[in-house]
Each structure stands twice: as C-alpha cells, then as structure tokens.
C-alpha cells in the first residue's frame, strides 16, 4: 500500500473535524485521507464492510467493537499474540453482541484492554482516552502506564509520534473512521522508524537474517502481483485510448482511456500503479478509475517517481467483458499548455493467478488552453411531497433544471452521462426502478445503488443554449415507519454530475458543473396503505441461543389493519442466502394472541400454511423458534428474511367484494433477528406440552402446563434453587391482578414443591426445592397448575418460566421460556375421527354384526351424551331391530332404535357421562328380514348427541349387503409361468340352508374382460353354477394378469324368494386382492 504521510498538512483540519459532532460532518463526506484509512482497514480485515458508506466512518463504537478491531490489527500488523493461559473473566462479557465476547477475552489476553477490572462494559461507548491508552499499549506495552489520570502519558506519547493530533478532550467519544486512520498512521510511523534505523538499513542491504520481515524488499513474481489471498483465474486488461497525439484542455476532468477487462472468472482488484510519461510535470495532475461515472479507486497525485498508486474501494470485483474508465484531472494553474502526457498501467494486484496488461500505455495528450463549456442548474422551486403506496402509482422525488451554458452558435453540445444522488432519510433499499424524466418524457435509464448513493445513467444530449427540466422518479417497495418513510435526494458535489462535451474528438471532456449546491429537491414522504408492519425498535438485531433452547423469540412487532383481512395460504419465511434453517426444530408465529405452528421447516424456509385471520386494528406479532437439540457441524448462526408483504400468502379483504388485496397494500417490515447458536452450558428446553392446555370453566383438575429439562453442560456441579414464574399474555377478559392459577413443581424422582399463586402480570418463585445437577446430567421436571375456577370461558393465559441457581458461587439463570397457554372454555372438546378405507361386507339378518367403528376423543373435561345418529343410504324403516354401541368398556343401554331413509338413530336409556379420554367406539347392528335386498347399505357419517346438541361428528365409510347366504371364493392353485398361466378357484357357499347360484365372476386382464371356465362337468363358462357348502366347484382362467374384481350371485331362500346381487366385492366373499395372477 502506498500511504502518503501528510500529517503536518492535515493536523489542523483533523483537530477541527474531531471536535465537531457527526451531525455536522455529515455521513458521506470523506477526505482523501479518510478514504485511504478505510482502504487500509478493509485490506487488513479491520473492517469487513465492502464500501466506505457502509463502514459507518463517523459513527461511535463500543468497547466490545474496539476489542475486535484492536486485537485483529495488533495480531496482523504488530505480531502480538494472546497469552491463552492468562485468566480473563468479566461478569458482563456475554452481554456483548454477536461474536464480540471472544474478542473481549482476546484483547485482555493480549494486554490491550480489561486490565485489573472485573466488569468490561462491552456495550459502553469508547472515549478518546480509552482508545489512546489501548493503542499505546498495543505499540509500547506498559511503558506509559502509571500516570494520573491513567491515559495522560499514553495520549502524549501518541501526539509526540504524530499518530494522534487532538488530545485536549480525552472524554470525547471516539469515531470509527479516526480509529482506522490512527491505526494506519501507527503502521506507517512504526514501520518507518524501524526500517530507517541505520543498523536495520545495513542488515537489510546485506541480506542478513536480522532484517525485520516488514523491512525486506518485496520479491515479486513475473506479474508483480502481491495479492495476499487465494489466487485463481486469468485476468487480461487492454488499455483502449486514442492513437497518435490528441489535444485536451489543460483544465478540468478528462477520461483518457478505457480499461477493457477480460476475466476467466470474477476477479478481485486490489490496486494498480499508473505512471505518467511524456514532456510534462507531476504538479496539478490527479488520476483515478471510474465505473459508469462512479469513482471506484482512491484518487492519487503523481509523486517523485511519476507514479500514482490507486487502491480499489473494498476490493472491487470485475467480471468478463467489463469496461472501466481511466480519468485524470488537470489544474490550469499548474499544468502548462503544450505539455505532453501519456499514462502506463503496471503492478496490478488482484486475485488472478495470471495477469496481462496489453496494451498498457495510452496515446499522447497535448494540453491546450481550450475552454470546455459548462452546465448550470437553474433556479427551480420544489415543495415537499407525500404519496400513499396503495393509492398512487407515480412517485416523484424532485425536479431540477439544467442549462447548456454555451451559446447555440458555438455548437458545444453536451452528453449528460450520469448523475449520482445521495438518498437521505429512509432506507434506499426500499426503492426500486429509479428513472429520470426529461420534460415529462421518460429517458432510458439504468441505475446502480451503492450504499446510500444511487447513480442514474441516461446518456442524454443537451444542445448548446438549451435547457430542460428533469424529474427523479422511483417505485417504493416497502415502508418501515408507521408515519411513512421520508426520502431526500441530494447532489453533494459537482463531481456527482458526469457530462461530456460532444464533437471534439474521442476523448471525453468533462464539462464544468455550476449551481449544483443550490439544488433543493425537497422531501418525499411515502405513507402506508391498508396494512402496516412495524418492527419493535427495542427488540435486538442479534439473539444468542444455545443448542436445545425452546421458544426463543427472534422477532417482535405489530401489524395494523384498516380492514379485516385473511391470508388463506398463511405465511412463508425465507432463509437468507447461506443460512441453514435445519437449526430450527420447531417454530411458532403468534399474531394477535393466536398461535400458528410451522407446518414445514426446510433448509431454505419455514411455512405456516394455516389460514391467518386478522381483524381490523393493531395486533402484536411474535416469532419464536426452538433450536435443534444437538449441534449441527459448522453451523454457528442463521438469518431469516424480515417479515414483509411478500411473506403473506393469498390475502383477501373480508368486508369488500370490490377491492382486491394487493401486496403493495401492505408496507413495512418486522425485523427478524440474526440468531447466533452456541454450545449449551446451562441448557434449558421445553419438552411439553406440544399443544395448548384446554380446561372447562370451573374445572380445578391439576394440569401439566410446562414440562422442561435443565442440562448442565459445564464441568462443575450446578445447584438449582428457584423456578421463577410470571403470569403473561393473559387476555383482556381477565381483570388485572386476578389469580390465574396455583402452580407447583414436580421432579422426576417424585419430589413436589408447595404451590404458589400467580396473578395476571404478577411474578412468583418456587423456592421450596433445591437440587443439584452433576456435570453432563439433566434435571427433568413438570409445572402443574390448578386453574382459578372463577376465570370465565374464552380467556387464556400462560407463564414465563426461568430457572435460577448457582455455579461456582455465581448466580446463573436459564433463558426465559413460555409455558403452554391455558385456555378456558365453556365445555369439553370432542372430536370424531372415522375411517376412510373400510371394506364392504355381507351381513346376515337376525345376527348382531359389527358394522362401524370410529374414535371419539373427549378432551379437557367430561362430556354427557344420550344418543348416536349414523347417516347412510339405502335404509328403510324397520331395517334394523337392535343396535349395540360400545365406548371402550362402556356399553350404554339402548332405549330405542329408529331407522329411516337417511340412516339410524339410537337413543340411550340413560344419560352417559364419559371422562376425558380417546374412546374406540364400535357399533353392531341386528338387521331384520325386511332389510334383505340387492342394494348396498352405506354408512357415511356419525354424530354424538346430548338432546339436540351435537357433541362431536365425523365421516365414516362402510358398505354392507344384507343377504341370507353368499358365495365364497378361494385360490386353489396358481401358476404364473409364461405360457402356462392358470388361476383355479374353489367356489363354495357359506351355508346349506339356502340356494346360492353364482351368476358370474367379474374379472379383467390389463383392462380387458376375462372369462372363467368350468373344470368339471359340462364344458363352458363358469356361470349360473349352483353352489354347495362342502363340495367346491372349480373355476379356471388361463389368461395372464387375470384379476377378479367382484361377483354376481342370486340367493333363493327356503320360501322361494330370490334376490340377485351384482358387482359385489364383500370381504367375507373373498380376499379379492389375492384372486389374481
């Protein structure tokens, strides 16, 4: 890195700047020195932000953040190592956000921070005195310790070395960008002092081993590539410029060449050198590289060796076919007319394995006194604007007027290439489709967003003497603030407008920009639509959770609706790129007090596909996840995209037949925190109940509301002494301070605590049981509650649960988990679950036969019933003589049975009380003689009654033929060998009492009918064969793939009454699946 030491020239400026508040400095005004400091910090890994606008250069920093910056820097630049045997334990270290706790310890073990204190204060802001002391210790160790105040000698030493220029106010908050600058200065000062020492110079000249590594001359490869990372791929750069000698003005900004890039893969550019050639001087010249008018390198002057080192911002990545511009600026007060200039590229530092630059030199440029025209921003009045995202379709962000200042007779037409705006206020990422309109007509616009900047490329020609009005438009995609998002587009400097004079030669003469500082585009406010999402500003952006944690809250916010809305497809959350959501074993979404469980959790997303119904008004949103019990290799964190309009599926307004829901009607987001997953120490997880606990009003049965497990993953004995409970999330129908329940603790060994009463929004602790957990062991327990009988139906509540204990004399706590909701209802919950795949059967009249079964699930309390209705078809009055119903072991006495065309109703003789349980219900019927006919009696539904009130219903599927006798088919012999296929069936009947004639065996092979033939007696088809109970008739098919589907038969009773049955596939006739080849 070529870092210029300009301390004397910039000291006064920095002294003034460091005394100004950030609000005065602004968030995007960077001196060349500060830009250089950022480039240095990025190349060293001190910051990972890939653009200076994202690096928060004027922001304050916390002690935890400084610990990370200084320890990384000291390790890489000074070779400082951490003493891992040194004990560095701070009571508040784990309160640091993200991964900073590890750097707090590292900085302490390096001797840089946290010396002789027990509380690190990782989230406190850093003062100049604290930073100066830390930096001094990194450079000189404890050399300047011992003064009062502690920082006095440290700051003075830094000032004496020219590293820190402002030490008069040690209590002022330190600024992130100045930290980078002083780290860069330290590297230059210390390296310079060491390497310029006469003894060191001699040692390095002689090639002695005592020459420090940082002072050795760099031995380069053939391509001079000093890239320190992994190198791969090929990079070719061709310099494209004019041939021969070209005249250019000796004042202004000129694009002198294009860099045509050809890369075999994405290549990261770090730096390159530009050498000035020709009969000219270095003074008054600067050079840099642009992409579409946006500077992507540092700007550098040419120094004694006529070289300028250009450092790419944030490690710029180029792709195959990309074009960059080599741009120079000339100062006419220092560059004489008649000077000859050309420029050569060399020493490209990049991630490429192989690099070529050819051609590497521009043509010759001869300077003249030519005056390039100018563009002026003319006076134009704007006013603040306000739009509604769901009503408006066009959104203006201000207008301005530009004039080509040259007279029409001069024919100095101008090409306006691009304009860069800084977007102040709301998040620029909530806007898309940026465009520029000229006199109301849309220009062909491309745009690039970089941090808070947006560059609009239009290539619009403005002829000499002409002016035009331009309007900036964009489309909002999201709103984050309840009162609307405000945007102000700002032109910060003349260089934000790139325009070139046309018609001179192929070299681009940049025109001067006047009046840019008078442009005021005013503020545009985008307000919300029908639905607004708002994040909880107090909820953290990062959440830490141990493996095995349950119900970890990772998002909080609100959703406000102007009219009731439903989302038929529920809600879908998407994992951010690179995140593995396999870390989530369970997820729940709480909206307006309703809990929705995730129905699908995959690597890339989480689905809640239950319909979400939201009434008009404001509702709280909470997203909870339970972390996998076992650690997943190489998974330390995951992130989920924020809850936004794209998250909700199939929205529809409930009270409007005319207005269709559109995603744009919903604005704002609820931020989902990044989850850092860490190893368990004091692990706490919820193991049950999986569902809410439902109880009938007035019921005082003891219910398990929380089953948990505490795990000691440490190496010391853990003592658990307390369970803390708080009554939370109680509905409004429960008055304040009302007792919710009496709660007790039950351990797996049978130990039980005394009960404690917990009120709405009140807290209580269970202290009457103390137990220990050995290293690697777990403690399982339950919390059981006796509900307050006075709490009215439709209300609900739950508890926050947290365990407390001691470990090596320190108080430790688990995370806070939620108990199950206790929901109070007016009656027990009952459900009927029937079958859907029962087989048909033959039932004999006069015999009690089981005809149906189903499950009857009673929850939360007992239920009283007195009847049962079975719906069906092909029934008639008098078909059923008697019915027996069994609820498990409970067989109610039957008072009456009524049969009609719609089914059978059974009235019990007494009221039957069923305790909460899942009952297997069996129904047996005794059919009468009148029920005998050819029609299948189908049972389709069942309803349990108490009087006229249904106590549960469901569907069933049974089919029965009532017959006095029936045929029986069974396989006698089967041969599936090709060419010898044969299926022989023994055909009998079930009784000798009635005549049974088998009319037909209905079979197919590959969809075509198959005929069975007789084996004995008169040859021919097996049809109209009278059957015997004991002597089987044999039916044969020799067709491959034969499969019997059903049979036709006729039964004639002893009185001569005949009944013909067709297409019967009853299970007691045959196992039809086995009657196949």
N, C-alpha and C positions, 0 to 999 in steps of 0.2 A: 504494500500500500504506500502511495506517495503522499504523505501528510505534510502540509506546509506549516511551519511554525510562525504564526503571526501574532504571538501573544501581546507584544507591545502595541500593535495597531488595534487589537480588539479588546484590550483590557478595559479601557474606559467604557466602551459600548456594552460589555458584559456586566460591568458594575451597575450601569443604569438599568439594563434589562433585568438583572437578578433582583432588583428592588421593586419591580413592577408586578402587579397581580396578573394572573393568567388572563383574566377577562380583558385586560388592556392589550396584552400582547397579541391576542387572537390565536386561533387554533391551527392556522395553516400558513403562517408567515415564517419561513425558515431561512436563516442566513446560510451562506455557503459553508461556514464553519460548522454550524449545527447539522447541515446536510451531511458533511463529511463525518461528523461524530456518529450519526445514525448509520452511515455506510460501514464505518469501523465496527460499531456494536453488532450490526447484523452479521458481518463476516466472522465475528468471534463467537457468535451464539449468545451474546449478552441479551439481545432481544430476538425473538422469533417472528416478529411481525414483518411481513414481506413488503410493506410500503410504509413510508415515513408518516403518512396521515393516520395509519392505524397504530402507530407506536406510542401515541399519547405523549408526545415530546414535552408538552408544557404541563403535564399532569403531575400531581404529587404522588409519592409512593410510600408504601408501608414498610415497616421494619422487616416483615417477612419477605416482601418482594426484594428489598435491598440484600437480604441474606442470600437469595438465589443469584442475584446479579454479581455481587462481590465475590462469592465463592467460585462461581464459574470463571470469572475474569482472573482471579488470583491463581487458579489452577492452570489455566491455559497460558496466561501471559507471564506469570512470575514463577510458575512451577511449584506453588505452595501445595503441600499435602496435608490432609486431615489426619490428626492423631486419633485413630479409632479406639484407642484404649482410654482416652480421656472421657470421663463421665460428664455428660451434658444433658441434664434433665430439667425441664421447665414445666411448671404446673399448667401453663396455658398454651403449650406448643401445639396441641391438637386443635386449637381454635383457629389456627391459620388455614386459609382457604387452599383448596386443591392440594398440590404436592409440596407446599412450602414448608410443612413441618420437618421434612427430611433436610431441607436446606438450612433451617434454623439450627439443627444439630450440627450440620457440616460446617457452617460458619463459626460456630462455637469451637468445634474441634480443630479448626484452623487458627484459632486465637484471634479472630477478627471481631466477633460480636459475642455478647452474652457472657462476659467475663465477670465472675463474682456476684451474679444475681440469680434469683430463683424464679422470677417472672420475666419472660422475654418481651411481652406486649407485641406480638407479631402483627396485630392489626392497627397499631398506632402509627401515625404519620412520622416520617423521618425529618429531623431538623438538620440544618447545615452543620451544627456542632457534632451531631451524631455521625453524619456521613463523613465529615472530615476526620474524626477520630478513627472510624473504621478503615478509611483509605490509608491513613498514616500508618496504622498497624499492619496493613497488608504490605506496605512498602518497607517500613523500617522496624517492624516488630514493636517491642515495648519501649523503644528508645525515648519516646516523648511522653510516656505515662508519668503520672505523679504530680501534675500541676493542679492548681485550684483556680478556676473550675477545671474539670478533667480534660476539656477539649482545647485549652488555651495553647499549649505548646504544639499540639498536633496541627492546629489551623495555621499557626505562624510558620511552621516548617513547610507546609504546603504553599503558602504565599511566597516564601523565600525562594522556592523552586519554580515559581511561575505556574503552578498547577491550579491553584485556587486564588482568584484575584479579589474576592469580596468576602471578608471575614468579620466585618464590623457588627453584623447582626446574626449571631450563631443560633438564635432561636427561630429564625425564619424557616418555613417549610422548604425542603429541598425539592428540586424539579428533576423529573426523569431525564430530560434531554441534557441538562447540565451535568448529571451524573455520568452519562455516556461521554460527554466532552472531556470531563476531568479524568476519566479512565483512559481516554485516548491520549490526553496530554501526558499522563503519567508514563504510559508506554514509551512515548517519544523521548521524554526527559530522561527516564532511567536508562533506556537503551542507548541514547546518545551519550550520556555521561560515561557509561561503562565502555562503550565501543571506542570513544575518543581518548580514553586514557592511554598515555604513551606506551606503557608496558603491554596493554592489550593490543594496541596497533602493531607493535613489533611481533607479538606472538602470532597474530593472525597473518601478518605478512610472511612469516617464516613457516606458516602451516603447522605450528605447534599444537599439541593436544590441549594446551591450556587456553586456547582461544575459545571464548564462550560461543555456544551454538548460535545465539542470535546475532553475533558479530561476524560470523563467517560469510564470505561472499557466496551467493547462491549459485550453485552449479545447475545450469538449465539443460533441458533436453533440446533436441533439434528444433522443436516448435516453440521453445521458450514458454511453455505452459506451466505455471506454478499453482494450478488449482489443487487445493488440499483435499478435496473429497474424492469420491469414486468417479473414475473417468471411463467413458464408454461412448462409442459412436463417432461419426465423422462430421466435421464442420468445414464448410467452404465459404469464404467471404470474397465477393468480387466487388471492387470499387468502381462504380459507374459514374463518370463525370465527363465534362466537355473535353474535346481534343484540341490540341494547339493552345493558343493564348486567348483568354476571354477577359473582356473588360468588366469590372464590377465597381460599384461605388466604394469610396473609402470611409463610408459611414453607414451604420445600420446593421441589419442581420441578413445573412446570405446563406442559402442552402447550397453547398458547393459540391456535394456528391451523394449518391445513393449507395447503401451497402446492401447488395443482393445476397441473401442468405440461402444456402443450400445445406440442409442438415439431414442426416440419416435417421435421426430421432430428435426428440425435444432436448435441446442443449441449454444449459445454464451459463450465461455470460457473467463474468465477474469483473473484468477490467480489460483495458487495452491502452496502448500508447499511440498518440498522434504526434508526428514530428513535422515541424514547419521547415520547408525548403524554399530556396529562392533568394533573390536580392531584396531583402526586407528585414525588419526588426521584429522582436518579440512584443515590444510595447504596444498596448492598445488592442491586442487580439485576445479573444477567448474562443473556446471550442467546446462543443458538446454533441450528443447524439439524441435524436428525437424519433418518436414513433407516432405518426399521424398528428404532428404538431405538439405532442406531449413529450417533455424532456424526460429521458429515462436514464441519464447518467449525471454525474456531477459535472459542473461547469468549471473549466480549468483555464488558467493563463498558460503561456509558454514560458519556461524558465531557462536557466543558463545553457542547458544542453538543447534548447529549442524543442523540448518535449513537453507534452501535456499528458498526464495520466488520468484517464476517465474511468470512474468506478460506476458500474451499473447499479441502479437502485434495487436493493433487495434481492440481488441475484436474478437478473432478468432472464426469462426463458424464451428462446427463439424457436421457431418451427420452420420446416421446409417451405421455401418459397416466400419467406417474409422479407419485407423491404424496410430498411431504416435510413434515416437521413443524417448526414454529417453537416453540421451547421456551425458557422462562425459569426462572431460579432466584431465590428470594427469601430474604433473611436477616431473620428477625423482629426481630433486634436493631437493624436499620437501616430496615426498611420498616414504617411505622406502619399499624395497622388504619384503614380508612377512606380510604386512598389510592386514587386513580383512575388507571388505566393503560390506554393503548392503544398500538398499535405500527404504524408505517408502513414499507413497503419502498420503496427507491429505489436509483438509481445501480447498476443491475445490470451487471456486467462479464462478458461472455460472448463466445462465438464467433459468436453470432447476428448477422445483418445488421440485422434488425428485432426490437425487443423492446418488449412492452407489459406493464404490471403493472396489472391492474384486476379486482376491487377491490384496492387497495393498502394498506388500513387495517383493522385488526381492530376488533371491538366494544370496549366499555369494560369493564374489570375492576376491581371494587372489592374491596379486601383486607379480610379479617376475621380474627379470632383462632381460626378453626376449626382443630381438630387432626386431621390426617389419620392414619389408622391405620398400623400398621407390619406388616412381615413379618419373622419371625425364623427363622434357620437353627438348628434344634435339634441337639443333640449326636447324632452318629451315627458308628459305628466302621466304617471301611473297612480293607481289607488289600490288599497288592499282589496283582495277578492276572497269570496267564500263560496264553496260549492258543496253539494251533497252527493256522496258517491253513488247512492242508489237512484238519484233522480237525474243528475246531469251526465252528459255524455262527452262533453268537451271541457278541458281544464287548461286555463291559461296561467302561466307563471310570470307574465310581464311582457312588455313591448319596449323596443328601443329603435332609434332611427339612426342609420349610418349614411354618411355622405362621402363620395369620392371628391377630394378637395381640388383635384386638378381641373382646369378649365376644359370644356369639351374639345376645344381646338387642339389641346395637347395630345389627345388620344392615349392617355395613360390609363387604360382600363385596369381594373383590379379584380383578382380572383380571391374571394373570401373562402379560405380553405376550411378552417375550423375555429370554433370558439369554445373556451373552457369556462364553465361556471362552477363556483363552489356553492354547494347547496347547504345552507344553514337551517337549523331548526330540526325538523323530524328526520327520521331515518331515510336516506336516499334509496335504500333497497326496497322501500315500499312504493317506488315509482318505476314505470317501465315505458317503452315506446316513446322516448324523447324525440321531438321533432322541432324543426324551425320552419315557420311560415313567412313568406315574403309578400307583403301587400295582400295578405289573406290567402295566398296560394301556397300549398304545401311544397316544400323543397324535398328532394331526395336526400334523406338524412340517414347517416349511420352514427352510432354513438358508442362511447366507451365509458364505463363507470369505474373510477379508481378512488377508493376511499370515499370521501365526501365530494369528490370532483366528478363532473360529467363533461366529456368533450364531444361536441356535436360537429361532425364533418359534413359539409354541404357543397363545397366547390361551386359557389355561386358568384357569377360575374357581375360587378357593379361598374358601369361605364363612367368615363370622365364626366364630371359635372353633375352626375346623377345622385339621387338619394332614394332610400327605400326604408319602409317600416318592417321590422322583423318581430315576430311573436314566438315565444318559447311555449311549447305545449308538451304535456306528458300525461300518462294514464296512471292514476293511483290504483294499487292492488290491495292495499291494506291500511288500516288505521289503528294506531296503538293507544291513543289517548281519548278519554271519554268526551272531552270538549273539542275534539278534532285535532288534526295534525297540521302544523304551520310550516311552510317552506318559504325561504327567501333565496332567490338565485342572485349570486354576486359575481361581478367581474372584478378581480382583485388587483390586476396589474395589466399593463399594456401588452405584455407577452401572452396573455390569455387569448388574444385575438391574433390568429395567424392569417395574414393576407399577403399576396404577392402581386407585384406589377407584371402585367402581361405584355408580350410583344417586343421585349428587348432581346433576349436570347434564351437559351435553355436553362440558364441559371436563375434560380428563384430569388428575386429582390424582395425582401420583406418591406412592406410599407410601414411608415410610422403611424401609430395609433394615438389619436388625440381625444381628450374629453372623456376617457373611459372612467375616470374617478368621479364623474358627475352622474353616472348611470344609477338610477334607483328603481329597481323593478318592483319594489314593494312586496308585501307578504301575501301568499296564497294559503288559505285555510281549507282543508278538506275535512268535511264533517261526516259523521257516521250515518248509516242507513237505518234500516228497520231493526237490526240486531247488532249489538256492540259487545265485543270481547275485551276485557281489561285485565291485565295481569296485576297481581298483588305486588306492589312496589317494594314491600318489606320482605318478600319471600326471596331467599338466596338464589343465586345463579348456579351455585355448586352445592351438591349434597353428598356427604360421605356416608357410606353404609357398609357394614360388614357382610360377608357371605352368610346367608341364612336369615338375614333380617326380614321381617314380615311387615307389610303395610307401611312402607316408607313413603312419606308424602314427597312428591317431586314436582308438583305444580299446584299453585293456588291462584284463583282469580274469580272474576264474575262474568256472567253473561246477562245482558239487559235486552229485553224484547219489547217492542212496541205492540206486538200482537202475538197471540198464542201460535206456536209452531210445533210441528212434529218432524222428526228425521227418521224416515222409515227404515233406512239402512244403518242406523246407528252412527258410529264414529270410528274412523280409522286413523291410527297414528303411524308415522313412518320414521324409521331409524335414520339418523344422519349417516352420511357416507362413511364407511369404515367402522361403524358401530355394530356390535354383535348383541342382539337383544336376547340371545339364549341365556343371558344372565338373569332374565326375568322369568320366574316360575309362575307367578300369578299377578294379575293387575286388576284394579277396580277403579271405576270412574264414579265419583259422587257429584251429582248435579241436582241442586235444589232439594237435598235431603234424600234423593233416590240413589240407590247404589246399583251400578251396572257392572257385571263381571265380564272380563275379557273372554271372548269365545275362541280366539285364536291368537297364539303368540308364536311368531316365527323370527328368524334371524333379522329380517328387514322391517318388521312392523307388528303392531298389535291391533286386533279388531274387537270392537264391541258392536255386534250386529243386532242387538235388541233394539226395538223402536224406542227412540227417546222423545218424550212428550214434554214440552216446556210451556207453561202458562205465561201470559203477559206479565212483565215485571222483571225484577232483578233476582238472579239466583247465583249462589256460590258454586264454584267449580273446584274440585279437588281430585288430583290423580295420585293414586297410591300403587306402588309395586312391591312385590315380595321377591327378594333376591334368592337365587338358587342356593340350596343348602351346601353344596360342595363347590369349591373354587374351580373355575374353568381356566385352563392353561393360557397364559399370555393375555388374559382379559382383565384389565385394571380399571376400565371406565367405559361408559356408553352414553350416548346422547340421542335424544328423540327430537324431531322437528316440533316446533311450537304448535299448540292447538290453534287452528285458524279456520277460515271459511272452507278451505279445501279438506278439512278433517271430517266435516259433517256430510252424511250421505243421504240423498233423496229427501231434501227439505220440501215442506209444503205448509202454507198458512192454513190454519183451521177455520178461520172465520171469514174467508174471502174466496169466492168462486171465480173471481175475475183476475186477481193479481197472482201471477205465478212466482214462486220463490226463485230467486237467482242468487248464486253465491256472492255476487257483488253487493247484495243487500246486507251481508254480514261483514263487519270490519273489525279490525283489531286482532290481537293475539293474546293468548295466555302462555307465558314463557314456561317451558319445561326445563328444569334444572339439569345440568350435567351431573351424572352420578359416578362418583369415584368409589369403586368397590375395593375393599381392603380386607386383610385377614382378620378373622374373628379373634378377639381376646375375651371380652365379656360378651359372649353371644347371647342374643335373646330373640326367640322366634315364637310366633303364634302357630299352634298346631291345630286349633279348632276353636269353636265350631266353624264349619265351612259356610253355613248359612245363618241368617238372622234367627234369633230365638223368638218364637211367637207364643204368646200366652193370652188366655182369655181374661177379660176384666174380672177382678175379684179372686182369681186363682192365686194361691200362695204356695204352690209347689216349688221346691228348690230346683233351679235350672242352672246348668253349666253355661256361663256366658263367655268364658275365656279359658282355653287350655294352652299352656305355654311351657317352654323349655329354656332353661338358662344353662349355658355351657361355659366352662372355664377352660379357655384355650391357652392360658398362660402357664407358667411353671411354678406358681405359688398357690397356696390354699386360699380360696375365696370364701368369705363369710357373707351370707345373705341375711340381712336383718330386717328388711322392711319391703313391703309392697305398697306403693303409693297409687291411689286411685283418684280420679277426678270425674265428676259427672258432666258429660259434654254432649253436644249435638242433640239436646232434648228439644222436642217440638214445642211450639208456642202454646199449645193447649195445656201444658204442664206449668202451673204457676211457679214463679221464682221461689227458690229456697225449699221447694217441696221435696220431701224424701222420695228418692227413686227406688231404692232397694236396700235390704240388709245383705251384705256381702261377706263371705268367709273364704278362707284359703284352705285347700285340701292337698296334701302332699301324697306322693305315690306310696309312701310307707304307711299310710292311714292316719297320719297326724293331721289335726284340724285346728285352725285358729278360732278365736272368738269372732263374732260378727261385728261389723262396723256399719253404721248407717251413712249413706252417701246421698247428699241433696243435689238438686239441679244446680249446676255450675259450682258446686262445692267440692272440697277435697277431703280425703281421709286417708289414714295409713293403717295397715295391718302390721302391728309390731310384736304380736304375741308368739311368733315362731321365729327362732333363729337357727339356721342350719348352715353347714359348710359344704363346699364343693371342692373336691380334690382336683389337681391339675388333670386335664383331659377328660373329666367327668361332667355329667349333666344332672340337673335337677328338674324333674317334671312336676307340674302342679296344675290345679284347676282353681278357678274362681267360680263360686256358686252364689247365685243371687235369689233372694226371696222378694218378689216384686211387691211394691206397695199396692195393696188391693184397691186403694182409692183412685189410682190413676185411670182416667177414662179411656175408653176404646178409641182407636185410630192414632193414639200418641205413641211415641217411641223415644228411646234414649240409648246411650252407650257410655262407656268409660274409657278414659285414657289410663293405660296401665304401664307402670315403670317399676323396676326392681332396684333397690339400693343395697349396698354392702360395703365391706372394707377389704382392701388388698394391700398388704404390707403397710398397714396403718393409714392408708389413704382412702378417702371416700370415693367409691366408684358407683356409677349409675349405668343402667342399660338405656337403650333408646326407648322412646315412648311408642307403644303400640296401642291399637284400638281393640276394644272388646267387640263382640258381636252386638249388633243392635238388638235391644229388647223391644219387640213390637206388641202393643196391647190391642187385642181385637175383641169384638163383641161375641164371637162364638168360635168353636173349634174349626179347624181347617180340614176338609175332607176331599179326597180325590178318588176317582175310579180309574183304574188302568186295566184295560181289556186286551185281548189278543187280536191279531190281525191275520193269522195264518192257520186257523184250525181246519182240520179235515172234515169232509162230510161223513155221515154215518147213517146206518139203518137202525131204527128203534122199534121195538115190538110193543104193540098195545097191551095194556094191562100189567106192564113191568115198570118199576121205578128205575129210571136210567138217567145218569148224569148227562146233561145237555149243554152246560155252560160253566165257565169258571172265570174269575177276574180277581184283581187285587183291590181292596178297599182300605185306603190309607187314612187313618184318623190322627191328626196332629194337634198338639197344644193343650187339648182338654178332652173330656169325654163327649160323646155325642149320643143323643136319643133318637131312635128310629122306630117306625111301626109298619113299614111296608116296602115292597120292592116291585118295580114295573120293568118288564122285559119287552121291548118293542120288537116286532117281527112282521113277516109277511106270510100269506097263505094259511093263516089261522082262522078258525071259525068258532062260534060259541059252542061250548061243550066238548072241545077237542081235548082238554086237559082235565083229569079227575082230581089230581093231587100234585102238590109241589112241596119239596123239602129244600130249605136253604140253610147252608152251614157257613157261619162266620168263624172259621177256625174250629174250635171246640164248642162254640156257642151255636145251638140249634134252636131257633125260636119256634114256638108252637104256632101253627097256621090257623087263622080264623076262617079265611075264605080265599077261593081262587076264582077269578073272573077272567074268562077268555073271550076275546073279540077279534075282529079282523085286523086290529093293529097290534095284537100281542097278548101278553098275560100279565095280570096284576095280582100280587099276593099280599093279603092283609094279615099281619101277625096278630096273635090273640092278645098280646100284652106289649107295652112299651119296652123296647130293648135298649139298655144302656151299654155302650161299647167304650171301654177305656182307650186312651191314645195308643194306637198300635197299627201295624200294617197287617191286615187280615187277608188270608186267601179264602175267597168265597166260592163255594161250589153249589150249583143249582141242579136238582134232579126232578124230573117230571114223569108222571104216570099218564100216558096218552090213552084216550078212550077208543072204542071201536069206531066211533064216527070220524076219528082223525085219519083213518086209513084211506089214502088216495094217492094219486101219482105225483102230486106236487111236493116239491121240497119246501119244508118249513124253515125259513131263515130267521135267525136271531141277530139283530143288528145293534141294539143299544140297551143300556141298563141305567135305571135311576133309582136311588135310595131315597125314601121319603120319611118325614115325620109330619103326619097330617098331610097338608097340601104343600109343605115347604120341602123343596128338594135338598137333600143332604149329600149330594155328590152324584155325578153322572159321567158316563163314558161310553165309548163304542166297543162293540164286540162283533165277532164274525163266526157264526156257527150255522151249519146246514144239516137238516135231518129229514130222512124219508121214513114215514110210518108204514111198516109192512108186516104181515103176519109170518112171512118167510122170505128167504133170499138166497141167491146162489153164492157159492164160494169157489174162487179160482186160486190155484196154487201151481207153482212151477214143478213139473215132473222131471223134465230133462231139458238141457240147453246146450247147443253146440254152436260156437261162433267161428269155427274154422272156415276159411274162404272156400266156397264151392260146396260145403256140406252143412250150411246153416240150417238149424232146426230149433224150434221152440215148441215143446209139448207141455200142455197144461192139463192138470187134473181138475175136472169140474164136478162139484157136488152141490148139495143144498144143506141148509143148517138144521132142518127138522124133517121128520116123516109125516107131520100132521097135515100138511097142505101140499097141493100140487104146484111145482115150480117148473116153468118152461123157460130155458134160455133162448131168447129170440135172436140175439146177435152179440158177437164180440166185436166191439168197435176198436180197430187198430189202424196204425199208419206206419209207413216206412219212408223217411225223407219227405214227408208231407203228402204221400200218396196212400190211398186206402189199401189195406191188406185183408185178405180173406183167410180165415182159419178153416181147416177141413177136418172131417171125421177121420179117426184112425181105424175104428172098427165098425162093423155093421155096413149099412148101405153107403157106398162112397158118395161124397159131396160136401157141400159147405156145412160147417158146424152151425146150424140154425134150427130153431123150433125143436130143440132137444129137451125132452123131459128128464129131469134130474133125480137122482137118488141120494139119500143121505150117506149110505155106506159104500155103494158101488160107483166109482168115479168113471165118468165119460172123459175121453182124451180128445183134446182139440190141438191141431198142429198147424204151424206156419213154417214155411221153408224160405221165407223172404228175409234177406239180410236187413238189419236195422229195424226189425219189427218192434213196435212199442204199443202195448194195449192202453187205450185211453179210458174206456168205460164199457158198460154192458147194457143191453136191453133185456128185460125179462118180464114174465107175466106170472102172477100168483093167483091161484083159484082156491078159495077156502072150502071147507067141508060142506058149506051150504050152497056152493056153486057160484059164489060171487067172484068175478075175475077183475084184477087190477093190473094194468100194464104200466111198467116203469121204463123210461127211456133215458139213455146217456147218464147212467148212474155210476159215480166213481167213489162210492162209500168205502171207508177204510176197513169196515168189517166184511166186505165182499172180497177184497184183495189188497195186498200191498202193490198198488199199480206201478210204482216205480221199479219193482223187481220184475215185472212182466215185460221184459224187453231183451232183445239181443244186442 
